[in-house]
């Protein structure tokens, strides 16, 4: 449970365990090498995510394609240095940028049958399953907070927010939850 947010029978908010987060910018020609070094094929379709392993556990990998040449890579915190070294080594001959944004971000998991409706209380995107099916990922806003949204399953969302805005985000989400419980 996250401080300031009351879980209900319709949704639950949990802070993600410590994670290493990287923003990779690279051309399509580098995808195969990056995926091999990362241990997970990077999604080619824009605004889609891929993962394997149990989130937060050793060996878990997440890759989100959020821009024409931009992927977010998320792994357990302890694996961050090894992942960065493997990617830099594999991508050495490709033009690329790999930036560690681990300390800038905080992650949350929002789950439950009412999760999409709760997010839509402050997010302008249509997060219905028909418009935003499992596997989709994108950037948007919740009230004035920029966030990354990844729908992992029908009632399961992964959210990434700037750490400095996390208290405001949780308070705004908690306020919206009062009307959606």
C-alpha positions in Angstrom: 0.0 0.0 0.0 1.2 3.5 -0.8 0.9 6.1 2.0 -2.0 8.5 1.4 -3.8 6.0 -0.9 -6.6 3.8 0.4 -6.9 0.5 -1.4 -10.4 -0.5 -2.2 -12.1 -3.6 -3.6 -11.9 -2.0 -7.1 -8.2 -1.0 -7.2 -4.9 -1.1 -5.4 -1.8 1.1 -5.8 1.6 -0.4 -4.9 5.0 1.2 -5.2 7.3 -0.8 -7.5 10.5 -2.3 -5.9 13.8 -0.6 -6.5 14.5 -0.6 -10.2 17.1 0.5 -12.7 15.6 2.5 -15.6 17.3 3.4 -18.8 16.2 5.5 -21.8 17.7 4.0 -24.9 17.8 6.1 -28.1 19.0 4.1 -31.1 18.1 3.5 -34.8 16.2 0.4 -35.8 19.4 -1.1 -37.1 20.6 -1.5 -33.5 17.5 -3.3 -32.2 18.7 -6.8 -32.7 22.0 -6.1 -31.0 20.3 -4.2 -28.1 17.7 -7.0 -27.6 20.3 -9.7 -27.5 22.4 -7.8 -25.0 19.3 -6.9 -22.9 18.0 -10.5 -22.9 14.6 -9.4 -24.4 13.7 -8.5 -27.9 12.8 -4.8 -27.9 9.3 -4.1 -29.3 9.3 -2.8 -32.8 5.7 -1.5 -32.7 5.5 2.1 -31.3 3.6 2.4 -28.0 4.0 -1.2 -27.1 5.8 -3.0 -24.3 7.3 -6.4 -23.8 8.5 -8.2 -20.6 9.6 -11.5 -19.2 10.2 -12.7 -15.7 8.3 -11.8 -12.6 8.4 -8.0 -12.1 11.0 -6.9 -9.6 12.6 -10.3 -9.4 16.2 -11.1 -10.6 16.2 -11.5 -14.4 13.0 -9.6 -14.9 13.1 -7.4 -18.0 10.7 -4.7 -19.3 11.1 -2.8 -22.6 8.7 -0.1 -23.7 8.8 1.5 -27.1 7.7 5.1 -26.5 9.1 7.1 -29.4 10.3 6.6 -33.0 13.8 5.8 -31.7 13.2 5.6 -27.9 12.8 2.6 -25.6 12.5 2.5 -21.8 14.3 -0.5 -20.3 13.5 -1.5 -16.7 15.3 -4.1 -14.6 15.8 -4.9 -10.9 18.1 -2.3 -9.4 21.0 -4.7 -8.6 21.2 -5.6 -12.3 21.4 -2.1 -13.6 25.2 -1.8 -13.9 25.6 -5.1 -15.7 22.7 -4.3 -18.1 24.2 -0.9 -18.9 27.6 -2.4 -19.5 26.2 -5.2 -21.8 24.2 -2.6 -23.8 27.1 -0.2 -24.2 29.3 -3.1 -25.4 26.7 -4.4 -27.8 25.8 -1.0 -29.2 29.4 0.4 -29.5 29.3 0.4 -33.3 25.8 1.9 -33.5 25.0 5.5 -32.9 23.0 5.5 -29.6 22.3 7.1 -26.3 21.8 5.2 -23.1 20.8 7.3 -20.1 20.2 6.0 -16.6 17.1 7.7 -15.2 16.7 5.4 -12.2 16.8 8.1 -9.5 14.6 10.5 -11.5 11.6 8.1 -11.6 9.4 6.2 -9.2 7.2 3.3 -10.4 3.7 2.2 -9.3 1.5 -0.7 -10.1 -2.2 0.1 -10.2 -4.4 -3.0 -10.3 -8.1 -3.9 -10.1 -11.3 -3.9 -12.1 -11.6 -0.1 -11.6 -8.0 0.9 -12.4 -8.7 2.2 -16.0 -11.7 4.3 -14.8 -9.6 5.7 -11.9 -6.8 6.7 -14.3 -9.3 8.3 -16.6 -10.4 10.6 -13.8 -7.3 12.6 -14.6 -5.9 11.3 -17.8 -7.3 12.5 -21.2 -6.6 9.2 -23.0 -9.3 6.6 -23.5 -7.9 3.8 -21.3 -10.7 1.4 -22.0 -9.5 -2.0 -22.9 -10.8 -1.6 -26.5 -8.8 1.6 -27.1 -5.8 0.8 -24.9 -5.4 -3.0 -24.9 -2.8 -5.0 -22.8 0.7 -4.4 -24.1 0.2 -0.8 -25.0 2.4 1.9 -23.5 2.5 5.6 -23.9 3.2 8.9 -22.2 0.3 11.1 -21.0 -0.8 13.3 -18.1 -2.7 12.7 -14.9 -3.9 16.1 -14.0 -0.7 18.1 -14.4 1.7 15.2 -13.8 3.5 13.6 -16.8 3.6 9.9 -16.6 4.3 6.8 -18.6 1.4 4.3 -18.7 1.8 0.6 -19.6 -1.2 -1.7 -19.6 0.3 -5.0 -18.6 -3.1 -6.9 -18.4 -6.8 -6.0 -18.4 -6.8 -4.6 -14.9 -3.1 -4.0 -14.4 -1.2 -0.8 -15.2 2.5 0.1 -14.6 3.0 3.8 -14.1 6.3 5.7 -14.1 6.4 9.3 -12.6 9.0 11.8 -11.9 10.0 11.3 -8.3 9.6 14.9 -7.3 5.9 14.8 -8.5 5.0 11.5 -7.0 3.5 12.9 -3.8 1.2 15.2 -5.8 0.3 12.3 -8.2 -0.6 9.9 -5.3 -2.7 12.7 -3.6 -4.5 13.5 -6.9 -5.1 9.7 -7.5 -6.4 9.3 -3.9 -8.8 12.2 -4.4 -10.1 10.7 -7.6 -10.4 7.3 -5.8 -13.0 8.8 -3.5 -15.4 9.2 -6.4 -14.6 5.8 -7.9 -14.8 3.4 -5.0 
